[in-house]
Amino acid sequence: MKATPSFTIRNGSGMSLTASALGGIVTSLRAPDAKGRPGEVLLACARPEQHHANGYMNAIIGRYGNRISRGGFALDGEFRALAQNSGGRKHPCSLHGGAKGFDQKVWQARRFEAADGPAIEFTTLSPDGDENFPGNLFVRVVYTLTRDNAWRIDYLATTDRPTVVNLTQHAYFNLNGGARDVSDHVVQVNASRFTEVDAALLPTGRVPPVEGTALDLRDPVRLGDRFALAAKDRLLKGVGGGFDHNFVLDRKGPGLDFAAFFADPESGRTMEVWTTEPCVQVYSANFLEPSTPARRGQKYGRHWAVCFETQHAPDSPNQPSFPSVRLDPGDVYRSTTVYAFGTLDAHEDGCSCGCHDR
């Protein structure tokens, strides 16, 4: 069997990225620590084909990232039944695009030089009826390593029939390279509301405030301190003992806006998340199996990473009060997310995320 091609880019400022044409899966992302030494900042399995079974690790997610309830969705009076690939018999739902989502497709891929730095372009045509979603959907995703040490992701999609689209990246960030879990990492999320979910992890339609709950991450907190609350806290216990919540961002307007901050005091690495999306799903790898096989003989487990999945809200096709995920012919779906890497010293000297203004 012919191996799926992989592509590596380097920005000349200490960062490198390697990704497979299979699912756009990132198998290596290296960024400098506080002493300027490059190191891995993502978990990864030994082979790209292992990433799907281990939590969709580091892959492009689509056509619809996150969950869709009710067996599918109605669009213009037509019900589209979707594969119920998550939740078991008790709480079935469609997750991350269905039985064979974008993370399992082999994309057309090429390296090129973008305006901001070296880049990899991924393109695919998802045919009408793919996982029973309507419309021929053309998708273009570009990974760029900018010269100021950011991983920028630009998404574009067009369709020939009305459809729904919600693309994201399921990157598993661990700023210590996966040497240990993320309990000592610090996290901050620029959100004063979240989407409430039921026992099936599906939105109820309510968007309550985070104030007074374990989900209040508006100021930086140590993750291990929140994990310690999980056994008794209803919101954390209900999603597997950590975070797996969609946060509604406190956006100032259109364009890129600050979403989250992540830091590892030991390595001194930091990461800011900026996005054009209205929400971010923060997932602390609550369901990552113990001894998950990893690159170079490492083993991962529960709470070994945090995902910052920028997106529209889960189940939006069935939630008329949520921002629309509809895409019509003639319109263009565009979305951008930036994961900007730095160090704690530089962050404290010139913070751009606004965390010191709270």
C-alpha positions in Angstrom: 0.0 0.0 0.0 1.4 3.4 -1.0 2.0 5.7 2.0 0.0 8.9 2.2 2.3 11.8 1.6 3.4 14.2 4.4 4.6 17.7 4.1 7.0 19.7 6.3 7.3 23.5 6.5 9.7 25.6 8.6 9.5 29.4 9.2 13.1 30.2 10.1 12.2 31.4 13.6 12.3 28.0 15.4 8.9 26.6 14.3 8.2 23.6 12.1 5.1 21.7 11.1 4.6 18.3 9.5 1.1 17.3 8.3 -0.3 14.3 6.4 -2.6 14.5 3.3 -4.7 12.1 5.4 -7.1 14.4 7.2 -4.7 17.2 7.3 -3.4 15.5 10.4 -0.5 17.3 12.0 2.1 14.8 13.2 4.6 17.3 14.5 4.4 21.0 15.6 7.6 22.4 17.2 8.0 25.8 18.8 10.7 27.3 20.9 10.7 27.3 24.7 11.8 30.1 27.0 15.5 29.2 26.3 14.9 29.2 22.5 14.9 25.4 22.2 12.3 24.0 19.8 10.1 21.2 21.1 6.8 19.5 20.3 3.6 21.3 21.4 1.1 18.7 20.1 0.5 15.1 21.1 0.7 12.7 18.1 0.5 9.0 17.5 3.2 7.0 15.8 1.3 6.9 12.5 -1.3 9.3 10.9 -3.9 6.5 10.5 -3.9 6.0 14.3 -5.2 9.6 15.0 -8.9 9.0 14.2 -9.3 6.2 16.8 -7.5 8.4 19.4 -9.9 11.3 19.6 -9.6 12.7 16.0 -6.2 13.9 17.1 -4.8 16.9 15.2 -7.1 16.5 12.1 -9.4 18.7 10.0 -13.0 18.2 11.2 -16.0 18.5 8.9 -18.4 18.8 7.3 -19.8 19.6 10.7 -17.5 19.8 13.8 -19.0 18.7 17.1 -22.4 17.1 17.7 -25.8 17.2 15.8 -28.8 15.8 17.6 -32.2 14.4 16.6 -30.9 11.9 14.1 -30.0 14.8 11.7 -31.4 18.1 10.6 -34.0 19.7 8.4 -33.0 22.2 5.7 -35.7 23.9 3.5 -38.2 21.3 4.6 -36.1 18.3 3.8 -34.8 16.1 6.7 -31.3 14.9 6.3 -30.6 11.8 8.4 -27.0 11.5 9.6 -24.9 8.6 10.9 -25.3 8.2 14.7 -21.6 7.6 15.3 -21.4 8.7 18.9 -23.3 8.4 22.2 -24.1 4.7 21.9 -27.7 3.4 22.1 -28.6 5.6 25.0 -27.6 8.9 23.5 -27.0 8.6 19.8 -25.9 11.6 17.8 -23.7 12.6 14.8 -20.2 13.6 15.8 -17.5 15.4 13.8 -19.0 14.8 10.3 -20.4 11.3 10.7 -19.0 7.8 10.2 -16.3 9.0 7.7 -15.6 12.7 8.2 -13.0 14.9 6.8 -10.3 13.6 9.2 -10.4 10.3 7.3 -10.3 11.7 3.8 -7.1 11.9 1.7 -6.8 15.5 0.6 -5.0 17.0 -2.3 -2.0 18.8 -0.7 0.9 21.0 -1.8 3.5 23.3 -0.2 3.7 26.9 -1.2 5.0 30.3 0.0 2.1 32.4 1.4 2.4 36.1 2.2 3.0 35.4 5.9 5.3 32.5 5.6 5.6 28.9 4.4 2.3 27.1 3.9 0.5 23.8 3.1 -2.7 23.9 1.1 -5.3 21.1 1.5 -8.3 20.8 -0.9 -11.1 18.3 -1.4 -14.5 18.0 -3.0 -17.0 16.5 -0.7 -19.7 15.1 -3.1 -23.4 15.7 -2.8 -24.7 13.1 -0.3 -21.4 12.6 1.4 -22.4 11.4 4.9 -25.9 12.5 3.6 -25.0 16.2 3.8 -26.5 18.0 0.7 -24.5 19.8 -2.0 -21.1 19.3 -3.7 -18.9 21.1 -1.2 -15.5 22.4 -2.3 -13.2 22.9 0.7 -9.8 24.6 1.0 -7.7 24.6 4.2 -4.4 26.4 4.5 -1.8 25.9 7.3 0.7 28.7 7.5 3.7 29.1 9.8 4.0 32.9 10.1 7.3 34.6 10.6 6.3 35.7 14.1 5.7 32.1 15.3 2.0 31.5 14.8 0.2 28.5 13.2 -2.5 30.2 11.1 -5.4 28.1 9.7 -7.6 29.5 6.9 -10.8 27.7 5.9 -12.8 28.3 2.7 -15.8 26.4 1.4 -18.4 26.8 -1.4 -21.4 24.7 -2.4 -23.8 24.2 -5.3 -26.8 23.4 -3.0 -27.9 24.8 0.4 -26.0 22.9 3.2 -24.5 23.3 6.6 -20.8 23.7 7.4 -18.8 24.0 10.6 -15.1 23.3 10.1 -12.4 23.1 12.8 -9.1 21.6 13.8 -8.9 19.0 16.6 -5.3 19.8 17.7 -4.3 18.3 21.1 -2.0 20.9 22.6 0.5 20.1 25.3 3.3 22.7 25.7 5.7 20.3 27.5 5.8 18.0 24.5 3.7 15.3 26.1 6.2 14.4 28.8 3.4 14.7 31.4 -0.2 15.7 31.6 -1.4 19.4 31.5 -2.3 19.8 35.2 0.3 22.4 35.7 -0.6 24.3 32.5 -2.5 27.6 32.9 -5.6 28.3 30.8 -7.8 31.4 30.2 -10.9 31.7 28.0 -12.4 35.0 26.9 -16.0 33.9 27.4 -18.7 35.0 29.9 -21.2 32.4 28.6 -21.3 28.7 27.6 -23.8 26.4 25.9 -25.5 24.3 28.5 -25.7 20.6 27.6 -27.9 17.6 28.7 -26.8 14.1 29.7 -26.1 13.3 26.1 -23.7 16.3 25.8 -26.2 18.0 23.4 -27.1 21.7 23.8 -30.4 22.5 25.6 -30.6 25.8 23.9 -29.7 27.7 27.0 -26.6 29.9 27.1 -26.0 30.6 30.9 -23.2 32.7 32.4 -20.0 31.1 33.5 -19.8 33.4 36.6 -19.9 31.4 39.8 -19.2 28.1 38.1 -16.1 26.0 37.4 -16.3 27.2 33.8 -15.3 30.7 34.7 -11.9 30.9 33.0 -12.0 34.6 32.3 -8.9 34.9 34.5 -6.0 32.5 34.1 -6.3 29.3 36.2 -4.2 26.2 36.8 -5.9 23.3 35.2 -5.0 20.8 37.9 -7.0 23.0 40.4 -10.1 22.6 38.3 -9.5 18.9 37.7 -9.5 18.5 41.5 -13.1 19.7 41.6 -14.3 17.4 38.9 -15.5 14.5 41.2 -18.1 16.8 42.8 -18.7 19.6 40.3 -21.8 18.9 38.2 -20.5 20.7 35.1 -17.1 19.0 35.1 -18.2 15.6 36.2 -20.9 15.4 33.5 -18.4 15.6 30.7 -15.9 13.0 32.0 -14.1 14.9 34.8 -12.7 18.0 33.1 -13.6 20.4 30.3 -15.6 19.5 27.2 -17.6 22.7 26.9 -18.5 25.2 24.1 -17.7 28.7 25.3 -19.4 31.7 23.6 -16.7 34.2 23.1 -16.9 37.8 24.2 -16.2 39.2 20.8 -15.6 42.9 20.2 -16.7 42.7 16.5 -15.9 41.0 13.2 -12.4 39.7 12.3 -9.8 38.0 14.5 -10.5 38.3 18.2 -8.8 36.9 21.3 -10.3 33.5 22.4 -7.9 31.8 24.8 -4.5 31.8 26.5 -2.5 28.6 27.4 0.8 28.4 29.1 3.3 25.9 30.6 5.3 27.4 33.4 8.0 24.7 33.2 8.9 25.2 29.6 7.9 28.8 29.6 5.9 28.3 26.4 2.7 30.2 25.8 0.0 30.1 23.2 -2.7 32.6 22.4 -5.8 31.6 20.4 -7.3 34.1 18.0 -10.3 33.4 15.8 -13.1 34.8 13.6 -15.5 32.1 15.0 -18.1 32.9 17.7 -17.2 30.0 19.9 -14.5 27.7 21.1 -14.8 24.1 22.4 -12.3 23.6 25.2 -11.7 19.9 25.7 -9.2 18.6 28.3 -8.7 15.1 26.8 -11.0 13.5 29.4 -11.6 10.4 27.3 -8.1 9.9 26.0 -7.4 6.3 26.9 -4.6 5.5 29.4 -1.4 4.4 27.6 -2.5 5.8 24.3 0.4 4.9 21.9 2.4 7.9 20.8 5.4 9.1 18.8 8.8 7.8 19.9 7.4 5.3 22.4 5.7 7.8 24.6 2.4 7.0 26.3 -0.4 9.5 26.8 -3.6 9.4 28.9 -6.4 11.4 30.4 -5.8 15.1 30.7 -2.7 14.9 28.6 -3.7 17.8 26.4 -6.2 20.6 25.8 -8.1 21.2 22.5 -9.2 24.7 21.5 -11.7 23.9 18.7 -12.8 27.2 17.3 -16.3 26.8 15.8 -20.0 27.6 15.6 -22.0 26.1 18.5 -22.8 22.4 18.5 -26.2 21.3 17.1 -26.7 24.7 15.5 -28.8 23.2 12.6 -31.3 22.2 15.2 -31.0 25.4 17.4 -32.7 28.3 15.6 -31.5 30.8 18.3 -27.9 30.0 17.6 -25.9 31.7 14.8 -26.6 30.1 11.5 -24.2 27.5 9.9 -26.1 27.6 6.6 -24.1 27.9 3.4 -25.9 28.8 0.1 -24.7 28.7 -3.5 -22.9 31.9 -4.4 -21.8 32.4 -0.8 -18.3 31.6 0.5 -17.6 30.1 3.9 -14.5 31.7 5.4 -13.0 31.2 8.8 -9.5 31.8 10.3 -7.9 30.7 13.5 -4.4 31.6 14.8 -2.5 29.7 17.4 0.3 32.2 18.3 3.3 30.9 20.3 5.6 32.8 22.6 7.1 32.7 26.0 6.0 33.8 29.5 8.6 36.5 29.7 7.6 38.0 26.4 3.9 37.6 27.3 4.2 39.5 30.5 6.3 42.3 28.9 3.9 42.8 26.0 0.6 41.0 26.5 -1.7 41.2 23.5 -4.5 39.0 24.7 -5.9 41.5 27.3 -5.6 39.2 30.3 -4.0 41.9 32.4 -6.9 44.3 31.6 -9.5 42.2 33.5 
